[in-house]
Amino acid sequence: MKKADPPCHRLFPLSRRARHRLLVILLLSGDALALGLAFALAFLLRFQVLLYQGPLTPSTYRWLVAGAIPIWLCIFALLQLYNPHYLFGGLYEYGQVFNGVLLGTMALVLLGFFQRDELTISRGWLALFCFFALFLVGGTRFGLRRLVYALRRRGHLLSPAVIVGANEEGCALAEQLQRWSTSGLYLQGFIDEEKPIGSRVLNPYRILGGLDELERLVDREEVEEVIVASTALSREQLLALFRSVGTHPQVQLRLSSGLFEIMTTGLQVKEIGYVPLVSLNKVRITGLDALLKRALDWGLTLPGLLFLSPFLALIALIIKVDSPGPVLYRRRVVGVGGREFDAFKFRTMFVNGDEILARHPALKAQLEKNHKLKDDPRVTRVGRFLRKYSLDELPQLFNVLRGEMSLVGPRMISPAEKAEYGKWGLNLLTVRPGITGLWQVSGRADVPYEERVRLDMYYIRNWTIWLDLHLLLRTIPVVLRGKGAY
């Protein structure tokens, strides 16, 4: 019986090339309109609202804009902002928009520098344009991304895909694609040599055939993405696979690393004796990225501590009055490279918390399983308020200054808890733990433990300085709502 056509063929019958061309046309049109509107708004505010009389006439600015917009679009193209491989997948796109707008603005500044005095471009107009362009171009792309995601959820703009290999790695890849409905892939099933055709591997996916049938399946089902779980194939099978569909004009062949437990840190390729050898970075964030992240940590933490110092002193006084015991609690946690350190927190529990918990065996078992209790009898009255609004974590700002933590990162864990991460534990040690992070803004303690692990791994794999800024901004409303913290 012939397999039903995938939704992407039924609802949006365009080839991969046609889809890419359509998206590029939409992006080019949107960018051009956004840049034109930014130029117009800057001109209106600078010369009409503020009544500034510059040396150039409006006609000159119109000619300048007409020539500048194509240059800007070329800069965007050089920054891969129209490359389908980099679109609609993360904050990298917005970072490149920022870089493109700044580079284009610098080009206009240099143009004005080399012109005669009477042709000097208004610096105020340029500054206003840069401001408006960042928001308008970024906003246009944000809106288009939301549109593409919505279409993908409804079966449009999808690429039919198969996974070669139905072992543990292949199933892990399928589960990841299942969770991300906006990935742009429509997974049809597995190709595997060991399991019989038609057998169910992972609901709702079945074995579609063996390696010998892959080429026929690609042509019959118009498969566009072949994802290979490399641990499922021998070297000879991998070579045969590349000979079969590696040069197929319709197919994008993607090879999983086979080492997804440790491949979040990035790779370096070095040729030694004419042999290309791959090495893994020991930490995820290095070089200029590490410098930017530390600059963000210090730039926000130092003024934050100065501003909050009276508030911190007041919290310490209230804790001291509410219940006997120290103001600060030191939690032993694991940092970069497995080094342990004490994370500072305001004390939110009674000092005899272990004795209190021993009287509740069911709660103790729940704590050992989830590492969190919603109704914890050990927590003081003041402690419940501090936890609800994450005020108990403010002393960790000192851990940030000491270089043990970051403002944004994966959640910190105890040495015993590291075993819960299993195969992902190696990844967790490649970045500093954070005061806030992806799992905190996604539901905090209401997020199941397995989901917390997955969110931490996503953060490590996809880190950019823009992701940190995005998460910091999302943290503010989450904390103010006080939901999911206990």
N, C-alpha and C positions, 0 to 999 in steps of 0.2 A: 504493500500500500504506500502510495507516495505521500511524503511528509507535506503538511500544509505549509503554504507560503508564510514566511515570517511577517510580522506586522509591518516592518519597515518597507517590504515590497508591496504589501497590500494597500497601505495608506499613503506612502510617499515614494513612488516608483522612480527614483533617481539613482544613477550610479554614484560611486564614491567621488569620482572626478567632478560630476555635475553638482553634487552636494557641496564640495569644497569651493567650487567656483561661485555658487550662490552665496555661501557664507562670506567669502572674500568680497564679493560685490556689495553685500549688505554692510560689511565693516568699513569698506572704503567710503561708501556713501554716508554712513553715519559719522565717520571721523571727519570727512570734509564739511558736512553740515555743522558739526559741533565746533570745529575750528573757525568756520565762517561766523557762527553766532558769537563765539568768544571774541573775535576781532571786533564785531559790531558792538557788543556790549561794552567792551573796553573803550572804543571810540566814543560811544554815547556818554559814558560816565566821565571820561577824561575831558572831552571837548564841549559837551553840551550841558551836563549837570554841574561840573566844576568850573566851566567857562574859562578853560585854559586856551590861550591863543598861541599855537605852535607855529614854527616856520613852514611846515608842510600843509598843503591844501587837502581837503577831503578827497579830491580826485587822486592825488598822489598816494594817499593811504589805500584807496580802493585798488589802484594798480599794484601797490606793494603786496596787498593781501592776495590778489589774484595770482601773483607769482610765488608767494610764500607757501600757500596751501599745498601745491604739488610737491614742494621741497619737503614740507612736513610729512606728507604721506610717504615719500621716499625714505625719510629717516625712520618712520614707523616700520616700513618694509625691511630695512636693514636690521632693525631690532627684532625681527621675526614676529612682528605683530599681525602678520597675515599668513603665517605658516600654520597649517592645520594641526601640526603636532604640538603646538604650544597654546592653542586656543581653548577656552572654556574648561580649563582644568585646574585652576588655582590662582593664587595671588601673584604669581610670576608675571602674568599679563598686565596687571595694574602697575607693577613695579616698572615694567618696560614702557608703559604709557608715561609715567612720571619722567623716566630718563629721556624719552623722545621729546616731550614738551620742553624740557630744560635745554636739550641740545639744539632744538629749533630756535628757542629764544636766544641762546648764545650766538647762533648764526646771524640773527638779525642785529644783535648788539655789535658784532664784528663788522657787519655791513654798514651800520651807522658810523662806526669808528673810522672807516676808510672813505666815507663820503665828505664832501665839502661842508663847512659849518652850516650853510643855509639849508642843507638837506638832512640835518640831524633828526633822527627818529626820536619821538618823545619817550623818555625812559619811564614816565608814569604810565603811558599807554601800554608799553611792553610788560610792565609789572602786572597791570590789571589783566592783560591778555593771558599771561602765564597762569594767573590765579583762576580765571574763568575756564581756560582750556583744560586744566587738570580736572576740574569738576565736571565739565560738560563731556569731554572725551571719555573719562572714566565712567560717568553716569550713563552715557550712551552704550558703552560696552557692557556695563552691568545690566542694563535693561535687555540688551540682546542676549546676554547669557541666560537671564531668567526665561526669556522666550524659548531659547534652544532647549533648556532643561525641561520646560513644560511640554514641548513637542516630543522630546525623547521619552518622557513618562507615558505619553499617549501612543508610542510606537512609531513616531516620525524620526527621520534623520538618524537611523540606526544602521550599523554595519553588522551583517550576519557573521557570526564567529563560531569556531570550534576550538576545543582544547585537546591537544594531543597528549595523552597520558592520563589515566584515571587512578593514579596512585594518590598518596597523601598530599603531595604538592599540587597535583592537578585539582583535587577536590578543594584545597585551600584557595586556589585561584578562582574556582567557580563560586565559592561562598563569598569571596570578596566582590566579585562582579554582581552577584545577586543583591548585595547590600547597596551598591551604588547604581541606582536606576538611571542616573544621569551620565553614566560612563560613555554612552554612545554605542555600546555593543549589544547585540541581540545574540545571546548564547544559545546555540542549537543543540549541543550535546558534546560527547567525547569521542575521540578516536583512540582505540586501544587494541593492542595485540593479544592481551591475556584474557580479557573478559568477552563473553559471547555477545553477539549483536542483539540489540534490543533490551539487554539487561539494564535495570535502573541502578545508577551509581549514586546520584544525589538528586533528590526530588526537585524539579521534574525532569532531570536530564538523564538520557540513556546513552548507551554505546551505539554509535552510528555505523561503525565499521572498523576495519583495520587499516594499517598504513598503506597497503596496496590499493585500497579503495578511496584514499584521500583525494587524489587528483580528479577522479570521476565525481566525487561528492562536491568538490569545489565548483566544478562546471555545472553540475545539476542544480545545486542549491544556491549558486551564486555567492559562495562564501567569500568574504573580503578580509577576514582576520583569522589567521591560524596562530594560536598561542600554544607554545610548546613547553610542557613541564619537563625540563631537561633530565631530571632524575629518573624519569620513567623510561628513558631510551638509552640504548647502548651507543657507543661512538659510531658504529657502522650504521645504525638506524638513523641517527642524526644526520649523517652525511647523505644517506639515501633520501631523507626528507627534504634536505636543501636542494638536492638534484631534482626532486619531483616538483616542488612548488616554490622553491626559493626565488626563481626568476619569473614566476607567473605574473603577467601584467596586472591581473586583477587582485592579487593577494598581497597583503602585508603580513610577513612572517615575523613573529615576535618570540624571542627565546627567554624564558624565565631563567634567573641566575642559578636556581637550584640551591642557593644559600640564602634564602630570604630571611633566615634568622639573624644574619649578621651583615646583610648588604645595605643597611640604611646609612652607613657612615660615608659612602662615596668611594670611588675607585681611583687609583692612579696607575697609568700604564707606562712602563719604562722598558726600553729595549736594551738588553744586556747580551752582548755577543750575537747581535742580530736576531735575538729571540725576544718577542714582546711578552713581558711578564706583568701580571696584574697584582697590585698590593692594595690592602684595605687600610683606610685611615683609621687610626685608633680612636679619634673623636669625630663626631658628626660635623661640628661647626669649626672651621679653621680659617686662618688668614684674615682677610678683610672682613669676612662675615663675623668672625669671633670678635674683632675689634668693634664693629658696629653694635653687636649685641651687648658687649660690656659697656659701651658708651651709652646705650639706651638704659641699661640697668643703673649706672651711676648718675646719669643725667636726671632720672626721675626719682631715684631713691634718696639722694642727698637732700635736695630741696623738700622732698616729702617728709623726711624725718625731722627737719627743722620746723616745718609747718605743724607736724603732728605731735611734737614733743610735749606740749601741755596736755593734749588729749591722752597720750600714753601714760603720763604721770597720774592723771585722774583715774584711768582704768586700773592702774596698779593699786591706787588707794582703795577703790571700791572692792577689788578682789580681796585685799587684806582685811577689810572690815567685814566682808560677807562670810568668810570661812577661814579657819586657821590653816597655815601652811605657806609655802613660798609663793611669790607672785608669778615667777616664770617656771615653766616646765620644759625640761630638756628631753627631746625625743631622739633616740639614736636611729639614724637613717643612713641610707647608702647613697653616695654621690658618684661623680665621674670616676671611671676606672675601678669602681668597687670600693673606693675609700669611704670609710664611715665618718660621720660627724654628728654633732648635736644640733638639731634644729630647734630654735627657740619658739616658744608659744606662751601666751598667757595661760596660767593654770585655770582650767574649767572644771576640774573634778575635785572631789574630796580626797584628802591624802590617804585615807583608808579604802580606796576604791576597790582594791583586790578583795578585801573582806566583804564589801557590799556585794560585789558580783558573785562571790562564792555562794551567796544565799539564793541565787537565781540560776540554776543549772541550764535551763532552756536558753536564757539570754547569753550565757557563757558559750554555749554551743553555736548560737547564731553569730556571735562575735568572731569566733574562730573561723567560721565559714565565709563571712562577708566583710570582716574587718571593720564593721560599722554597726551601731545599734541606734534605732530610731528613738526608742524610749529607754535611755541609759540611766539607771538609778544612781550611777556614780557622779553624774553631772550636777553641779551646783545651780542655784537660781541665776546668779550672775553669769555662770558659764553657759547656760542655755541661750541667753541673749547674745553673748559674745560669739557663740558658734553660729547663730542664725544669720548674723551679718558679717561673719568671717573676721571679726575684730580680734579674735584670739591669735590670728596669724600675723598681725602687724609686727611683732618682734622679729619675724623672719627677714625683715628689711635689713637687719644687722648681718644675717647670714649672706644676704646679697652683697653687701659691702665687703665681706670677708672672702668673697669669691666662691663660696660653697653652694650657693643657690643662684637662681636667676628670677627676675620678675615673672617670666613666662617659661614654662617647660612642662615636662611630664610630672605627674604627681610623685611626691617623695614616698618611699616605702622603707619599711624596716628590713634588717638583714634576713629575718625569718620569712618575711612576705615575698622576698625575691623568688622563692621557689614557685610561687603562684604564677609567675610570668612564664615559666617553662622555657620553651625554645626562644622566646622573645627577650629573655633576661639579659642576653649579651647586648642587645640594642639599647636597653634602658640605661646602661652604664656609659653611653657615648655622649650624653649631654647632661648639663646640670638640671636637677629638679627645680620646679618653679613654684612660686607662691600661687599663681593661677595658671590655667592651661586649658586645653581643648575639652577635657572631661569636666572641668569645673563649670564652663559656660554651657555645657550640654545637659545639665541636670544635676550636677554635683553628686551628693550621696545617693540620689534616686537612680543613678545610672548603674545597671548591673555590673558586677565585677569584671566579667568577660568583656563587656563593652568598654569599660575603662581602659583595659589593656589594649584593645584595638585602637581606641582614640589616641592613646599615648604613642603607639607605633605609627599612626598616621602623622602625628605632629613631627616625630623624629624624621620620617622619610621626606616630608614635604616642607621642612622649615625654610622660611625666609624672614627677613626683618619685617616685611609687610604683614606676614602672618602674626608675628608678635604684636605689632601695633593693632591689628584687627582684633586679636583676642583681648588685649588690654581695654579697648573701647567696649567690647561686649561684656567684660567683667563688671563694669559699673552698674548697668541696670540689673544684672543677675544678683549682685550683692544687695542692692537696694530692695529687691523683691523679697530676699531672705528665704527663697524656696529651695528645698532640697538640701538644706544644711542642718545637721543635728549631731 
